Amino acid sequence: MDISVVVPTFRRPRSLRRALGSCARQVRAPSVEGVVVDNCPHASARDVVREAATRSPFPVRYEHESCAGVSSARNAGVSAAKGDLIAFLDDDNEAAPDWLASLVHAHAESGADAVFGSVIAELEGQPRPDAELYLTAFHRVLPEPAGPVRSRYVA
């Protein structure tokens, strides 16, 4: 297994379906596995993951983490991962078709311990009064397509 895509989730079935669908559409990706870590005490994502696994071109596993918090879910995903590399995708994100291939390429070319890319925040549904704040907080476009990052980013 080359890469494990860890997707922590908490009560977002619709966006989780979209996130997992975007993983299934990856091109030029190495050997991949999906690890979905459900952080809901009631295991609300189990059926969504089971359904997505039947359509995925790679194995998708379900893990349940009862200790609350995205850090606990991510740590559980790392513990369950079988890949040599780990990529994280939040349950409310959608990956571009070349996302994994680009990350793997950047890792191989740079020798960096960690790589990441731009995040384009989009809002769905009704307009929100806090839309500008939301987009500012979750939108991250890197100034250069590749190379060392000279700014601090918080994810």
C-alpha atoms as an extended CHARMM CRD file, in Angstrom:
* protein
*
       155  EXT
         1         1  MET       CA              0.0000000000        0.0000000000        0.0000000000  PROA      1               0.0000000000
         2         2  ASP       CA              1.5390000000        3.3180000000       -1.0750000000  PROA      2               0.0000000000
         3         3  ILE       CA             -0.8710000000        5.8300000000        0.4080000000  PROA      3               0.0000000000
         4         4  SER       CA             -3.6910000000        5.9000000000        2.9390000000  PROA      4               0.0000000000
         5         5  VAL       CA             -6.2920000000        8.6300000000        2.5920000000  PROA      5               0.0000000000
         6         6  VAL       CA             -7.6480000000        9.3450000000        6.0630000000  PROA      6               0.0000000000
         7         7  VAL       CA            -11.0470000000       11.0540000000        6.1700000000  PROA      7               0.0000000000
         8         8  PRO       CA            -12.2430000000       12.0360000000        9.6450000000  PROA      8               0.0000000000
         9         9  THR       CA            -15.9940000000       12.6270000000        9.7370000000  PROA      9               0.0000000000
        10        10  PHE       CA            -18.6610000000       13.8530000000       12.1210000000  PROA      10              0.0000000000
        11        11  ARG       CA            -22.3330000000       13.8410000000       11.1130000000  PROA      11              0.0000000000
        12        12  ARG       CA            -21.8760000000       15.0260000000        7.5210000000  PROA      12              0.0000000000
        13        13  PRO       CA            -23.2610000000       12.2020000000        5.3740000000  PROA      13              0.0000000000
        14        14  ARG       CA            -23.8900000000       14.2820000000        2.2490000000  PROA      14              0.0000000000
        15        15  SER       CA            -20.4780000000       15.9410000000        2.1710000000  PROA      15              0.0000000000
        16        16  LEU       CA            -18.7730000000       12.6590000000        3.1440000000  PROA      16              0.0000000000
        17        17  ARG       CA            -20.3140000000       11.0170000000        0.0550000000  PROA      17              0.0000000000
        18        18  ARG       CA            -18.9300000000       13.8530000000       -2.0760000000  PROA      18              0.0000000000
        19        19  ALA       CA            -15.4760000000       13.6380000000       -0.4490000000  PROA      19              0.0000000000
        20        20  LEU       CA            -15.2800000000        9.8670000000       -0.9320000000  PROA      20              0.0000000000
        21        21  GLY       CA            -16.5340000000       10.1980000000       -4.5000000000  PROA      21              0.0000000000
        22        22  SER       CA            -13.7260000000       12.6490000000       -5.2400000000  PROA      22              0.0000000000
        23        23  CYS       CA            -11.2160000000       10.1510000000       -3.8450000000  PROA      23              0.0000000000
        24        24  ALA       CA            -12.6110000000        7.4450000000       -6.1130000000  PROA      24              0.0000000000
        25        25  ARG       CA            -11.9890000000        9.6910000000       -9.1500000000  PROA      25              0.0000000000
        26        26  GLN       CA             -8.2550000000       10.1330000000       -8.5510000000  PROA      26              0.0000000000
        27        27  VAL       CA             -6.0720000000        9.7750000000      -11.6460000000  PROA      27              0.0000000000
        28        28  ARG       CA             -2.4760000000        8.5700000000      -11.8010000000  PROA      28              0.0000000000
        29        29  ALA       CA             -2.7130000000        7.6610000000       -8.1250000000  PROA      29              0.0000000000
        30        30  PRO       CA             -0.4940000000        5.0100000000       -6.6020000000  PROA      30              0.0000000000
        31        31  SER       CA             -1.8700000000        2.0710000000       -4.6560000000  PROA      31              0.0000000000
        32        32  VAL       CA             -4.4710000000        3.6330000000       -2.3660000000  PROA      32              0.0000000000
        33        33  GLU       CA             -6.6660000000        2.7360000000        0.5670000000  PROA      33              0.0000000000
        34        34  GLY       CA             -9.3260000000        4.8780000000        2.1930000000  PROA      34              0.0000000000
        35        35  VAL       CA             -9.7200000000        5.0320000000        5.9660000000  PROA      35              0.0000000000
        36        36  VAL       CA            -12.8390000000        6.8240000000        7.1680000000  PROA      36              0.0000000000
        37        37  VAL       CA            -12.8370000000        7.5910000000       10.8770000000  PROA      37              0.0000000000
        38        38  ASP       CA            -16.3140000000        8.2430000000       12.2340000000  PROA      38              0.0000000000
        39        39  ASN       CA            -16.1540000000       10.5180000000       15.2790000000  PROA      39              0.0000000000
        40        40  CYS       CA            -19.9010000000       10.4010000000       15.9480000000  PROA      40              0.0000000000
        41        41  PRO       CA            -20.7960000000        8.4820000000       19.1290000000  PROA      41              0.0000000000
        42        42  HSD       CA            -23.6840000000        6.8580000000       17.2380000000  PROA      42              0.0000000000
        43        43  ALA       CA            -21.5020000000        5.6580000000       14.3280000000  PROA      43              0.0000000000
        44        44  SER       CA            -23.6450000000        7.6230000000       11.8820000000  PROA      44              0.0000000000
        45        45  ALA       CA            -21.2500000000        7.2660000000        8.9180000000  PROA      45              0.0000000000
        46        46  ARG       CA            -21.0940000000        3.4650000000        8.8530000000  PROA      46              0.0000000000
        47        47  ASP       CA            -23.7110000000        3.0290000000        6.0970000000  PROA      47              0.0000000000
        48        48  VAL       CA            -22.2770000000        5.8640000000        3.9740000000  PROA      48              0.0000000000
        49        49  VAL       CA            -18.8310000000        4.2490000000        4.0840000000  PROA      49              0.0000000000
        50        50  ARG       CA            -20.2250000000        0.7910000000        3.3220000000  PROA      50              0.0000000000
        51        51  GLU       CA            -22.0570000000        2.2240000000        0.2870000000  PROA      51              0.0000000000
        52        52  ALA       CA            -18.9880000000        4.1690000000       -0.9260000000  PROA      52              0.0000000000
        53        53  ALA       CA            -16.7750000000        1.1000000000       -0.5630000000  PROA      53              0.0000000000
        54        54  THR       CA            -18.9060000000       -0.8290000000       -3.0650000000  PROA      54              0.0000000000
        55        55  ARG       CA            -18.2140000000        1.8200000000       -5.7480000000  PROA      55              0.0000000000
        56        56  SER       CA            -14.5980000000        2.6310000000       -4.9450000000  PROA      56              0.0000000000
        57        57  PRO       CA            -11.7330000000        1.4100000000       -7.1600000000  PROA      57              0.0000000000
        58        58  PHE       CA             -9.6580000000        0.8790000000       -3.9960000000  PROA      58              0.0000000000
        59        59  PRO       CA            -10.3800000000       -0.5320000000       -0.5210000000  PROA      59              0.0000000000
        60        60  VAL       CA            -12.2420000000        1.7650000000        1.8790000000  PROA      60              0.0000000000
        61        61  ARG       CA            -12.3470000000        0.8470000000        5.5570000000  PROA      61              0.0000000000
        62        62  TYR       CA            -14.5330000000        2.1560000000        8.3440000000  PROA      62              0.0000000000
        63        63  GLU       CA            -13.0980000000        2.9690000000       11.7630000000  PROA      63              0.0000000000
        64        64  HSD       CA            -14.9990000000        4.3580000000       14.7440000000  PROA      64              0.0000000000
        65        65  GLU       CA            -13.3530000000        6.7370000000       17.2270000000  PROA      65              0.0000000000
        66        66  SER       CA            -15.5110000000        7.4830000000       20.2580000000  PROA      66              0.0000000000
        67        67  CYS       CA            -13.1230000000       10.0090000000       21.8150000000  PROA      67              0.0000000000
        68        68  ALA       CA            -14.4550000000       13.3800000000       20.6400000000  PROA      68              0.0000000000
        69        69  GLY       CA            -12.4200000000       15.7470000000       18.4860000000  PROA      69              0.0000000000
        70        70  VAL       CA            -10.8750000000       15.8570000000       15.0490000000  PROA      70              0.0000000000
        71        71  SER       CA             -7.4000000000       15.2830000000       16.5240000000  PROA      71              0.0000000000
        72        72  SER       CA             -8.5790000000       12.0050000000       18.0460000000  PROA      72              0.0000000000
        73        73  ALA       CA            -10.1410000000       10.9990000000       14.7250000000  PROA      73              0.0000000000
        74        74  ARG       CA             -7.0020000000       11.8510000000       12.7640000000  PROA      74              0.0000000000
        75        75  ASN       CA             -4.8050000000        9.9660000000       15.2300000000  PROA      75              0.0000000000
        76        76  ALA       CA             -7.0930000000        6.9340000000       14.9680000000  PROA      76              0.0000000000
        77        77  GLY       CA             -6.7970000000        7.1610000000       11.1820000000  PROA      77              0.0000000000
        78        78  VAL       CA             -3.0050000000        7.2640000000       11.3460000000  PROA      78              0.0000000000
        79        79  SER       CA             -3.0250000000        4.2230000000       13.6460000000  PROA      79              0.0000000000
        80        80  ALA       CA             -5.2990000000        2.3050000000       11.2650000000  PROA      80              0.0000000000
        81        81  ALA       CA             -3.4740000000        3.3470000000        8.0710000000  PROA      81              0.0000000000
        82        82  LYS       CA             -1.4590000000        0.7270000000        6.1980000000  PROA      82              0.0000000000
        83        83  GLY       CA              0.0870000000        3.0650000000        3.6320000000  PROA      83              0.0000000000
        84        84  ASP       CA              3.6620000000        4.2890000000        3.5080000000  PROA      84              0.0000000000
        85        85  LEU       CA              2.2650000000        7.8160000000        3.1250000000  PROA      85              0.0000000000
        86        86  ILE       CA             -0.8290000000        9.3780000000        4.6780000000  PROA      86              0.0000000000
        87        87  ALA       CA             -3.0310000000       12.0370000000        3.1130000000  PROA      87              0.0000000000
        88        88  PHE       CA             -5.8120000000       13.7740000000        5.0080000000  PROA      88              0.0000000000
        89        89  LEU       CA             -9.0550000000       14.9200000000        3.4390000000  PROA      89              0.0000000000
        90        90  ASP       CA            -11.7430000000       16.5090000000        5.5660000000  PROA      90              0.0000000000
        91        91  ASP       CA            -15.2850000000       15.2480000000        5.1360000000  PROA      91              0.0000000000
        92        92  ASP       CA            -16.4000000000       18.6260000000        3.8010000000  PROA      92              0.0000000000
        93        93  ASN       CA            -13.6930000000       18.8020000000        1.1190000000  PROA      93              0.0000000000
        94        94  GLU       CA            -13.6590000000       17.6000000000       -2.4530000000  PROA      94              0.0000000000
        95        95  ALA       CA            -10.3230000000       16.5760000000       -3.9690000000  PROA      95              0.0000000000
        96        96  ALA       CA             -9.3510000000       17.5210000000       -7.5210000000  PROA      96              0.0000000000
        97        97  PRO       CA             -8.8010000000       14.4480000000       -9.7510000000  PROA      97              0.0000000000
        98        98  ASP       CA             -4.9980000000       14.8850000000       -9.6360000000  PROA      98              0.0000000000
        99        99  TRP       CA             -4.8350000000       15.6530000000       -5.8950000000  PROA      99              0.0000000000
       100       100  LEU       CA             -3.0700000000       12.4670000000       -4.7570000000  PROA      100             0.0000000000
       101       101  ALA       CA             -0.7590000000       12.2920000000       -7.7630000000  PROA      101             0.0000000000
       102       102  SER       CA              0.2840000000       15.9070000000       -7.1650000000  PROA      102             0.0000000000
       103       103  LEU       CA              0.9520000000       15.3280000000       -3.4680000000  PROA      103             0.0000000000
       104       104  VAL       CA              2.9670000000       12.1740000000       -4.1510000000  PROA      104             0.0000000000
       105       105  HSD       CA              4.9580000000       13.9680000000       -6.8650000000  PROA      105             0.0000000000
       106       106  ALA       CA              5.6730000000       16.9490000000       -4.5830000000  PROA      106             0.0000000000
       107       107  HSD       CA              6.7900000000       14.5980000000       -1.8250000000  PROA      107             0.0000000000
       108       108  ALA       CA              9.0990000000       12.6350000000       -4.1290000000  PROA      108             0.0000000000
       109       109  GLU       CA             10.5960000000       15.7450000000       -5.7470000000  PROA      109             0.0000000000
       110       110  SER       CA             11.1310000000       17.7440000000       -2.5680000000  PROA      110             0.0000000000
       111       111  GLY       CA             12.0100000000       15.0720000000       -0.0460000000  PROA      111             0.0000000000
       112       112  ALA       CA              9.8880000000       17.0650000000        2.4170000000  PROA      112             0.0000000000
       113       113  ASP       CA              8.3990000000       15.3850000000        5.4600000000  PROA      113             0.0000000000
       114       114  ALA       CA              5.0000000000       16.9330000000        4.7170000000  PROA      114             0.0000000000
       115       115  VAL       CA              3.3810000000       18.4760000000        1.6590000000  PROA      115             0.0000000000
       116       116  PHE       CA              0.0520000000       20.2130000000        1.1360000000  PROA      116             0.0000000000
       117       117  GLY       CA             -1.7790000000       22.2330000000       -1.4380000000  PROA      117             0.0000000000
       118       118  SER       CA             -4.3440000000       24.9050000000       -1.9770000000  PROA      118             0.0000000000
       119       119  VAL       CA             -7.8430000000       24.6750000000       -0.5560000000  PROA      119             0.0000000000
       120       120  ILE       CA            -10.6300000000       26.4420000000       -2.4100000000  PROA      120             0.0000000000
       121       121  ALA       CA            -13.4950000000       27.1160000000       -0.0190000000  PROA      121             0.0000000000
       122       122  GLU       CA            -17.0050000000       27.1540000000       -1.4580000000  PROA      122             0.0000000000
       123       123  LEU       CA            -20.3110000000       27.6390000000        0.2950000000  PROA      123             0.0000000000
       124       124  GLU       CA            -23.3880000000       25.5800000000       -0.5160000000  PROA      124             0.0000000000
       125       125  GLY       CA            -27.0130000000       26.4240000000       -0.0430000000  PROA      125             0.0000000000
       126       126  GLN       CA            -28.4480000000       29.6420000000        1.2880000000  PROA      126             0.0000000000
       127       127  PRO       CA            -26.2640000000       32.7460000000        1.6600000000  PROA      127             0.0000000000
       128       128  ARG       CA            -24.7400000000       33.0630000000        5.1230000000  PROA      128             0.0000000000
       129       129  PRO       CA            -24.2130000000       36.2860000000        7.0450000000  PROA      129             0.0000000000
       130       130  ASP       CA            -20.7270000000       35.0630000000        7.9980000000  PROA      130             0.0000000000
       131       131  ALA       CA            -19.7710000000       34.0030000000        4.4430000000  PROA      131             0.0000000000
       132       132  GLU       CA            -16.7790000000       36.3260000000        4.1650000000  PROA      132             0.0000000000
       133       133  LEU       CA            -15.3700000000       35.1790000000        7.5100000000  PROA      133             0.0000000000
       134       134  TYR       CA            -15.9320000000       31.5250000000        6.5740000000  PROA      134             0.0000000000
       135       135  LEU       CA            -14.2320000000       31.8700000000        3.2030000000  PROA      135             0.0000000000
       136       136  THR       CA            -11.2970000000       33.7480000000        4.7250000000  PROA      136             0.0000000000
       137       137  ALA       CA            -10.8340000000       31.0820000000        7.3930000000  PROA      137             0.0000000000
       138       138  PHE       CA            -11.0080000000       28.0600000000        5.0900000000  PROA      138             0.0000000000
       139       139  HSD       CA             -9.6870000000       29.3400000000        1.7480000000  PROA      139             0.0000000000
       140       140  ARG       CA             -5.9510000000       28.7960000000        1.1790000000  PROA      140             0.0000000000
       141       141  VAL       CA             -4.3870000000       29.4390000000       -2.1980000000  PROA      141             0.0000000000
       142       142  LEU       CA             -0.6300000000       29.1040000000       -2.2960000000  PROA      142             0.0000000000
       143       143  PRO       CA              1.2370000000       31.9160000000       -4.0480000000  PROA      143             0.0000000000
       144       144  GLU       CA              3.4720000000       29.5420000000       -6.0100000000  PROA      144             0.0000000000
       145       145  PRO       CA              2.6380000000       26.1540000000       -7.5500000000  PROA      145             0.0000000000
       146       146  ALA       CA              5.5180000000       24.3540000000       -5.8450000000  PROA      146             0.0000000000
       147       147  GLY       CA              8.4610000000       24.8950000000       -3.5550000000  PROA      147             0.0000000000
       148       148  PRO       CA              9.1290000000       25.8200000000        0.0380000000  PROA      148             0.0000000000
       149       149  VAL       CA              6.4000000000       27.7180000000        1.8180000000  PROA      149             0.0000000000
       150       150  ARG       CA              7.5780000000       31.0090000000        3.2380000000  PROA      150             0.0000000000
       151       151  SER       CA              4.3660000000       31.7580000000        5.1140000000  PROA      151             0.0000000000
       152       152  ARG       CA              2.7270000000       30.0540000000        8.0550000000  PROA      152             0.0000000000
       153       153  TYR       CA             -0.4130000000       28.0860000000        7.3890000000  PROA      153             0.0000000000
       154       154  VAL       CA             -2.7470000000       26.5310000000        9.8920000000  PROA      154             0.0000000000
       155       155  ALA       CA             -4.9120000000       23.6440000000        8.7820000000  PROA      155             0.0000000000
